[in-house]
């Protein structure tokens, strides 16, 4: 008997149609403002989904992913300035170095729960301090300016869209694969998973490296998009919190929920930051409290709840109509 496909064909076709529609959208005379807003959204979607591989699938909530984001950005920027390599090559190098940095944090994986989270805060803050004072590499407090022309920045839309689509597809496949089931087993009970032959250390290392590499890649592309990097911002704790917020708002542990959270994050940040520089943080805090109290799966869980209610009402209405006749 033939095994069912990992992802239904109808879902694959719908995903492909959405990607094609978004790819041709800039050809329809979209404003530069909308174009840039979508580019930022794609970058953050990829980063939020990659964070969710570690924080959602394994349950190891990291507050230090800004370190991988910043390393990816600064490595790519430095290679572009010093060696004049093509940007895609610089991005890939930044992703690989960020993944190697995540692997170097292997000792942290001995910790679980809040102890791991606190340790990642230390790693993130230590990285910020080190790279801030490493002026020869990062430019220090003055930052690093990158030679990005307007045409290439416009083309980053398609690079970012391709990355977001690839990471979204990987998230769905990972969530439904045997590898993803092993991660969920580790999340539920690492000791019990080890008793049935699942190496918690090995699988956590693998997913941490993959997560770190993809977040590093988003940092590298973000560096090209903004054409400027500054250590205290790129490695800042607020950036790490941003990854956590996007996942929690959208639905931590779900396959695509963090993508929805990233869109909400960008919209709130864009429309409130200019007028109320600190107000958007309050909005995130309120959303976080409401989600934790009433819907742990975030907007994804809320959508599922509404869908279940709609399905329950439909049969009830069909039964009541003949009775009324």
C-alpha positions, 0 to 999 in steps of 0.5 A, spaced: 500 500 500 502 506 497 504 511 503 500 518 503 504 524 501 507 528 507 503 534 504 497 533 500 497 535 493 492 540 494 496 544 499 502 544 495 498 547 489 495 552 493 502 554 496 505 555 489 499 559 487 500 564 493 508 564 491 507 566 484 502 571 486 506 574 491 512 574 486 508 577 480 505 583 485 511 588 484 510 588 476 503 590 478 505 597 479 505 596 487 508 602 491 515 602 493 512 603 501 508 596 500 514 593 496 519 595 502 514 593 507 513 586 504 520 585 503 521 586 511 515 581 512 518 576 508 525 576 512 522 576 519 517 570 517 523 566 515 527 568 521 520 567 526 519 560 523 526 558 524 526 560 531 520 556 532 524 550 530 528 550 536 523 554 541 516 551 538 518 544 536 523 542 541 521 547 547 527 550 548 525 557 548 531 561 546 533 569 547 539 569 544 538 568 537 540 575 535 547 573 536 546 568 530 542 574 526 548 579 527 553 574 526 550 573 519 549 580 517 556 582 519 560 576 516 556 577 510 557 585 510 565 584 511 566 579 506 562 584 501 566 590 503 573 586 503 573 581 498 567 584 493 564 577 493 557 576 490 552 578 495 549 571 495 555 568 496 556 573 502 549 571 505 551 563 505 557 564 508 554 568 514 549 563 514 554 558 515 558 562 520 552 563 524 550 555 524 557 554 526 556 559 532 550 555 534 553 549 534 559 552 539 553 553 544 552 546 544 553 546 552 547 550 553 543 544 551 544 540 557 540 545 560 532 545 560 526 550 561 528 557 564 535 555 565 536 554 558 533 561 556 537 565 561 543 562 559 541 564 552 540 571 554 547 571 557 550 569 550 546 574 546 548 580 551 556 577 551 555 577 543 553 584 543 558 587 548 564 583 544 562 585 537 561 592 539 568 593 542 570 589 536 571 595 532 576 592 526 570 587 524 564 591 526 566 598 526 564 599 533 559 604 535 559 607 528 557 601 525 558 598 518 555 602 511 554 597 505 554 599 498 547 597 496 544 600 490 537 602 489 536 596 483 539 591 488 535 593 494 529 592 489 531 585 487 531 583 494 524 582 494 524 576 490 530 573 494 526 574 501 520 571 498 524 565 496 527 565 502 520 565 506 517 560 501 523 555 502 523 556 510 515 555 510 515 549 506 521 546 510 517 548 517 511 544 514 515 538 512 519 538 518 513 538 523 510 532 519 516 528 518 519 523 523 525 528 524 519 532 527 516 527 531 522 526 534 523 533 536 516 533 539 518 527 543 524 530 546 519 536 547 515 532 551 520 528 555 527 528 553 528 522 558 523 518 555 525 519 548 532 517 550 529 511 553 526 509 546 533 510 542 532 518 541 538 522 542 536 528 545 543 531 544 544 529 537 537 532 535 537 538 539 544 540 536 542 539 529 535 543 529 539 548 533 544 549 527 539 549 522 535 554 526 541 558 527 543 558 520 537 560 517 536 566 522 543 568 520 541 568 513 535 572 514 540 577 518 545 577 512 539 579 507 537 584 512 544 587 512 543 588 504 536 591 505 538 596 510 545 597 508 547 599 515 549 595 521 550 597 528 552 592 533 547 594 539 541 594 534 543 588 530 545 584 537 540 587 541 536 583 546 529 587 543 531 583 537 531 576 540 525 578 544 522 580 537 523 572 534 519 570 541 513 575 540 512 573 533 512 566 534 508 566 540 503 571 537 502 567 531 502 560 535 509 557 537 510 550 536 505 550 530 508 549 523 506 556 520 503 560 525 510 564 526 509 567 519 502 570 521 505 573 527 511 576 523 506 579 519 502 582 525 509 584 528 511 588 522 504 592 521 504 594 529 511 596 528 510 600 522 504 604 523 505 605 531 513 606 531 513 612 527 508 616 532 509 612 538 516 610 539 515 606 545 507 604 544 508 598 540 512 595 545 506 596 550 501 593 544 506 587 544 506 586 551 498 586 551 498 581 546 502 576 549 498 577 556 492 575 552 495 570 548 498 566 554 491 567 558 486 565 553 489 562 547 496 559 548 497 557 540 496 564 538 492 567 532 493 560 529 489 557 535 484 562 535 483 561 528 482 553 529 477 555 535 473 559 530 473 554 525 471 548 529 465 553 532 463 554 524 463 546 523 459 545 529 453 550 527 453 548 520 450 541 522 445 544 527 443 549 522 441 543 517 437 540 522 433 546 524 431 547 517 427 541 516 424 542 523 422 549 521 418 546 515 
